[in-house]
Amino acid sequence: MSGWLPLRAAPVVCVSRFFQRFVFAISVVIFAGLGLSYVLGELGYIGVHAGDEQDAAYKQMRVYAEVLRKIQNYYVTQPDIPSVTTGALHGLLDSLDPDSSYLTPAEYKTYRDRPATDNAQVGLTISKRFGYATVVNVLPGSPADQEHLRDGDLIDLIDGQATHDLPLAIVRFMLSGKPGTTVTISVVRPFKPDPDTIKLTRAALAAPPLGEQFYENASILYLKPGILTAARVDDIAARIKAAGKSKKILLDLRDTTGEDPQQGVRLANFFIKQGTLASLEGQKYPLQTFSADPSLSLTDAPVAVLVNRGTYGAPEITAAAVEDLKRGDVVGEHTFGEGTVQKTIDLPDGAGLMLTVAKYEDPDGKKIQEVAVTPNVVVASPEDDGEPMPPSNGDAPLNQALSLLKAKNG
């Protein structure tokens, strides 16, 4: 996301919600009551980090418990403790990163029992920023695209429920469903003070086709994957091989999503013969290093990569490797910032945790989710008026990338 903040005031916060936020700190105590020992045991903390650290943690919990008692006794109204507990636990997990979520027993059951046929979509890649669901990118031709939703739009409400109070997994769940059903969202757009209410009809959506074009007397092969799946990366490999090793490559990863980070590693390897492409590590997750395999490299010709705030997940790994290993220029805007591994944990009361246990790092050791990818050639995207734009017509990032490639020897 590009860092804008909505110009309208934040949604009105009622007293009960303010109270939930106020007692956020004591959520650790409640969390313990719902099975903290169980979760820590699952993750391998108990029995490993004992002694002083555990004593300090329990001492802090006693402070939180005392704060809770004071609030219960002196707050202006009698608090609804079950509601506060749920809000506090959602806040606790949301505070870690956008991918970590707490699901109540009801939410978790709904999530697990969802019919496999309820997989129609509206065409949005969603994450969270500022605590609210945020549009990362929009599938061309989808219901969301037809309603002119764009990268950076903030979804305030889904069917009347505030996304601030919903875990990311449930937000994504609510946007999907049976083909032909509808979902109503309230959208806050950049530089607009009032939200728009939009009804979207879910549909079975196909992946965007691989975009291919030649520039500069066919000396530059332009490829736009739109999505990074194993099949799409196979398609890219076939196009590069067919073009020949002397063809310069312009890889457009703008508004491209990839849920499998390994496809980002694999794509990077097409252009890079040696070096560390990425690594993966967590507190209890063993370090994994992904090194380039020379046999998988497809071309030594110059390459440039286009990115923007809608570049999400696997393609960020590709862009970071190309930039950090000095294989080519990365042009455009900073990416969204996504690259994690989640562990799903069942809690004793039927609730569930989706917890980030490891994060991908670029070759320079920076966590992609935390810092994203900043291009070495920063060029703002053209002003988006909701209408499709021919690739080279007014597209400053693309024109800049073409100029850089043109100047390089094949």
Secondary structure, 3 states (H helix, E strand, C coil): CCCCCCCCCCCCCCHHHHHHHHCHHHHHHHHHHCCHHHHHHHHCCCCCCCCHHHHHHHHHHHHHHHHHHHHHHHCCCCCCHHHHHHHHHHHHHHCCCCCCEEECHHHHHHHHCCCCCCCEECCEEEEEECCEEEEEEECCCCHHHHCCCCCCCEEEEECCEEHHHCCHHHHHHHHCECCCCEEEEEEECCCCCCCEEEEEECECCCCCCCEEEEECCCCEEEEECCECCHHHHHHHHHHHHHHCCCCEEEEECCCCEECCHHHHHHHHHCCCCCCEEEEEECCCCCCEEEECCHHHCCCCCCEEEEECCCCEEHHHHHHHHHHHCCCEEEEECCCCCCCEEEEEEECCCCCEEEEEEEEEECCCCCEHHHHCCCCCEECCCCCCCCCCCCCCCCCHHHHHHHHHHHCCCC
